[in-house]
Amino acid sequence: MWKIKYGTGAEDPYLFSTNNFLGRQIFEFDPNAGTPEERAQVEEARQNFYRNRYKVKSCSDHIWRLQMLRENKFKQTIPQVTVEDGEKITYENADIAMRRSINFWSALQSPHGHWPAENAGVMFYIPPLVFCMYISGHLDQVFNEHHKREMLWYMYCHQNEDGGWGLHIEGPSMMMCTVLNYLAMRILGEGPDGGLDNACARARKWILDNGGATGSGSWGKTWMAILGVYEWDGCNPMPPEFWFYPSVVPLHPCNN
């Protein structure tokens, strides 16, 4: 089971900083963590998110909330108040609602004093990390089977209904992110028609139906060239000053 872990500074040679990583958290996989009931609760939360992935795009940090509330033995003891339409909101009702909120959020506060949150959303974070580990020959040394499975799960959960991926988890499908995530899935071990719910086949169909991988933006073409599946001649040289152009200019990086 995946569990949240907070930076411990000098106590951990692999996780440290000048401020002992105050406010830093990572997730670690512990195969022995949790009771069977707790593991079942986490798995049900994961499957429920997947079933509703087209309706609710954000994970709402549900997994670490379950862990924090469980470890802090949270139980909401303040009764809920209901205010009907047209009913006047009294000071007492507002006070109860505020105290319930404080009670809940206090149970979610980390030992460091901050509230953890997922740093994600854009769909071009994971693929370049996978590519770098692959081309440097360290993919299997850095990522174990649980890392790979979880990265694939993230891609499955945020694949759009049409088979592509957007620039971010709520964005419409675009060529660059679809190509990058498709390549990452293949490198992580999925076959041409592999992946949950035919993820690879659906992604490839979207790419082909929308003009092919060469329609990717500059970053997509660059990564394809690095991986050896695209010619460097197809990558337009772009000085950073090109970003100052309006996007209507053909030389703007978003158009290349």
C-alpha positions as CSV (number, residue, x, y, z in Angstrom):
1,M,0.0,0.0,0.0
2,W,1.2,3.5,-0.8
3,K,1.8,5.7,2.3
4,I,2.7,9.4,2.6
5,K,6.1,10.1,4.1
6,Y,7.5,13.4,5.3
7,G,11.0,14.7,4.8
8,T,13.3,13.9,7.8
9,G,16.3,15.9,6.8
10,A,19.7,14.8,8.1
11,E,18.2,11.5,9.3
12,D,17.8,10.3,5.6
13,P,20.8,10.6,3.3
14,Y,18.4,10.4,0.3
15,L,15.9,13.0,1.3
16,F,17.4,16.2,2.7
17,S,17.6,19.9,2.2
18,T,18.9,23.1,3.9
19,N,15.6,23.3,5.8
20,N,15.3,19.6,6.5
21,F,12.6,19.4,3.8
22,L,10.0,21.1,6.1
23,G,6.8,20.9,4.1
24,R,8.1,18.2,1.8
25,Q,6.3,14.9,1.3
26,I,6.6,11.8,-0.9
27,F,4.7,8.6,-1.3
28,E,6.4,5.2,-0.5
29,F,5.1,1.8,-1.2
30,D,5.0,-0.5,1.8
31,P,3.7,-4.0,0.9
32,N,3.0,-4.7,4.6
33,A,1.3,-1.5,5.4
34,G,-2.3,-1.4,6.7
35,T,-4.8,-4.1,7.7
36,P,-6.7,-6.0,5.0
37,E,-9.7,-3.7,5.7
38,E,-7.5,-0.6,5.2
39,R,-6.0,-1.9,2.0
40,A,-9.5,-2.8,0.7
41,Q,-10.6,0.8,1.6
42,V,-7.8,2.3,-0.4
43,E,-8.3,0.0,-3.4
44,E,-12.0,0.9,-3.4
45,A,-11.2,4.6,-3.4
46,R,-8.9,4.0,-6.4
47,Q,-11.4,2.0,-8.3
48,N,-14.2,4.5,-7.5
49,F,-12.0,7.3,-8.9
50,Y,-11.4,5.3,-12.1
51,R,-15.1,4.7,-12.6
52,N,-15.9,8.4,-12.3
53,R,-12.7,9.7,-14.0
54,Y,-14.7,11.5,-16.8
55,K,-16.9,13.3,-14.3
56,V,-14.3,14.2,-11.6
57,K,-10.8,14.9,-12.9
58,S,-9.0,15.7,-9.7
59,C,-8.1,13.0,-7.2
60,S,-8.8,15.4,-4.3
61,D,-5.8,13.9,-2.5
62,H,-8.2,11.2,-1.3
63,I,-5.6,8.5,-0.5
64,W,-3.5,10.6,1.9
65,R,-6.6,12.0,3.5
66,L,-7.7,8.4,4.3
67,Q,-4.3,7.8,5.9
68,M,-4.2,11.0,7.9
69,L,-7.7,10.7,9.2
70,R,-7.1,7.1,10.2
71,E,-3.7,7.8,11.9
72,N,-5.2,10.7,13.8
73,K,-8.2,8.6,14.8
74,F,-10.5,11.4,13.5
75,K,-14.1,11.3,14.3
76,Q,-16.4,14.2,13.7
77,T,-18.2,14.7,17.0
78,I,-19.9,18.1,16.2
79,P,-23.4,17.5,14.7
80,Q,-24.0,18.9,11.2
81,V,-26.4,21.8,10.7
82,T,-28.6,22.2,7.7
83,V,-29.7,25.5,6.3
84,E,-32.6,25.3,3.9
85,D,-33.2,27.6,0.9
86,G,-34.5,31.0,2.1
87,E,-33.7,30.2,5.7
88,K,-31.7,32.9,7.6
89,I,-28.2,31.9,8.5
90,T,-27.7,32.4,12.2
91,Y,-24.5,33.1,14.1
92,E,-24.9,29.7,15.8
93,N,-25.2,27.8,12.5
94,A,-22.1,29.6,11.1
95,D,-20.2,28.9,14.3
96,I,-21.0,25.2,14.2
97,A,-20.0,24.9,10.6
98,M,-16.7,26.7,11.3
99,R,-15.9,24.5,14.2
100,R,-16.7,21.3,12.2
101,S,-14.3,22.6,9.5
102,I,-11.5,23.3,11.9
103,N,-12.0,19.9,13.5
104,F,-11.7,18.2,10.2
105,W,-8.8,20.2,8.7
106,S,-6.8,20.0,11.9
107,A,-6.9,16.2,11.6
108,L,-5.4,16.5,8.1
109,Q,-2.5,18.7,9.1
110,S,0.9,17.1,8.8
111,P,3.5,16.9,11.6
112,H,5.4,19.6,9.8
113,G,2.4,21.9,10.1
114,H,1.5,22.1,6.4
115,W,-1.2,20.4,4.5
116,P,0.1,17.9,1.9
117,A,-1.2,18.1,-1.7
118,E,-0.5,16.5,-5.0
119,N,1.9,18.5,-7.3
120,A,0.5,17.4,-10.6
121,G,-2.2,18.3,-13.1
122,V,-0.2,18.8,-16.4
123,M,0.2,15.7,-18.5
124,F,3.8,16.1,-19.6
125,Y,5.4,15.6,-16.1
126,I,5.7,11.8,-16.0
127,P,6.7,11.0,-19.6
128,P,10.0,13.0,-19.7
129,L,11.0,11.4,-16.4
130,V,10.4,7.9,-17.9
131,F,12.3,8.9,-21.1
132,C,15.3,10.1,-19.1
133,M,15.5,6.9,-17.1
134,Y,15.1,4.8,-20.2
135,I,17.8,6.5,-22.4
136,S,20.2,6.6,-19.5
137,G,19.7,2.9,-18.8
138,H,18.4,3.3,-15.3
139,L,14.7,2.7,-15.8
140,D,14.6,-0.6,-13.9
141,Q,17.1,0.6,-11.3
142,V,15.1,3.7,-10.4
143,F,11.5,2.5,-10.9
144,N,10.4,-0.8,-9.4
145,E,7.3,-2.6,-10.4
146,H,5.1,-0.6,-8.0
147,H,6.4,2.7,-9.4
148,K,5.7,1.5,-13.0
149,R,2.2,0.3,-12.1
150,E,1.3,3.5,-10.4
151,M,2.6,5.7,-13.3
152,L,0.5,3.6,-15.7
153,W,-2.5,3.9,-13.4
154,Y,-2.1,7.7,-13.4
155,M,-2.1,7.7,-17.2
156,Y,-5.2,5.4,-17.4
157,C,-7.1,7.6,-15.0
158,H,-6.5,10.8,-16.9
159,Q,-6.9,9.5,-20.5
160,N,-9.8,11.3,-22.1
161,E,-12.8,9.4,-23.5
162,D,-11.6,9.9,-27.0
163,G,-8.3,8.1,-26.2
164,G,-6.0,11.2,-26.0
165,W,-4.6,13.3,-23.2
166,G,-4.9,17.0,-22.7
167,L,-2.2,19.5,-21.7
168,H,-3.6,19.1,-18.2
169,I,-6.1,16.7,-16.5
170,E,-9.1,18.8,-17.5
171,G,-7.9,19.8,-21.0
172,P,-9.1,18.4,-24.4
173,S,-6.9,15.9,-26.1
174,M,-3.8,17.3,-27.8
175,M,-1.2,15.7,-30.0
176,M,1.9,16.4,-27.9
177,C,0.7,15.0,-24.6
178,T,-1.0,12.1,-26.3
179,V,2.2,11.1,-28.1
180,L,4.3,11.5,-24.9
181,N,2.0,9.5,-22.7
182,Y,1.6,6.8,-25.4
183,L,5.4,6.5,-25.7
184,A,5.7,6.4,-21.9
185,M,3.2,3.6,-21.6
186,R,5.1,1.5,-24.2
187,I,8.4,2.1,-22.4
188,L,6.8,1.1,-19.1
189,G,5.9,-2.3,-20.6
190,E,2.6,-2.0,-22.3
191,G,2.2,-3.7,-25.7
192,P,0.7,-2.1,-28.8
193,D,-2.8,-3.0,-27.7
194,G,-2.1,-3.1,-24.0
195,G,-3.2,-1.0,-21.1
196,L,-6.4,-0.8,-19.1
197,D,-9.5,-0.4,-21.3
198,N,-7.3,-0.7,-24.4
199,A,-5.4,2.4,-23.4
200,C,-2.6,2.0,-26.0
201,A,-4.9,1.1,-28.9
202,R,-7.2,4.0,-28.1
203,A,-4.3,6.5,-27.9
204,R,-2.8,5.3,-31.1
205,K,-6.1,5.6,-32.9
206,W,-6.5,9.2,-31.7
207,I,-3.0,10.0,-32.9
208,L,-3.6,8.5,-36.3
209,D,-7.1,10.0,-36.7
210,N,-5.8,13.4,-35.9
211,G,-2.9,13.6,-38.4
212,G,-0.2,11.5,-36.8
213,A,2.6,12.1,-34.3
214,T,4.3,14.6,-36.6
215,G,1.6,17.0,-35.7
216,S,3.0,17.2,-32.2
217,G,4.4,20.5,-30.8
218,S,8.1,21.2,-30.5
219,W,8.6,19.4,-27.2
220,G,6.9,16.3,-28.5
221,K,9.1,16.2,-31.6
222,T,12.2,16.8,-29.5
223,W,11.5,13.9,-27.2
224,M,10.6,11.6,-30.2
225,A,14.0,12.6,-31.8
226,I,15.8,11.8,-28.5
227,L,14.2,8.4,-28.4
228,G,15.2,7.8,-32.0
229,V,11.6,7.5,-33.5
230,Y,11.8,10.9,-35.3
231,E,14.4,12.6,-37.4
232,W,16.1,15.7,-35.9
233,D,15.6,17.4,-39.3
234,G,12.0,17.7,-38.4
235,C,12.7,19.7,-35.2
236,N,12.7,23.4,-36.0
237,P,15.5,25.3,-34.2
238,M,13.8,27.8,-31.8
239,P,15.7,30.5,-30.0
240,P,14.0,31.2,-26.6
241,E,13.1,34.7,-27.9
242,F,10.5,33.1,-30.1
243,W,8.3,32.8,-27.0
244,F,7.9,36.6,-27.1
245,Y,6.0,36.4,-30.4
246,P,2.2,36.4,-30.3
247,S,0.9,32.9,-30.8
248,V,-0.6,33.9,-34.2
249,V,3.0,34.1,-35.6
250,P,3.8,30.8,-37.4
251,L,7.3,30.7,-35.8
252,H,5.9,30.7,-32.2
253,P,6.9,27.5,-30.5
254,C,3.3,26.4,-29.9
255,N,2.9,26.2,-33.7
256,N,6.0,24.1,-34.4
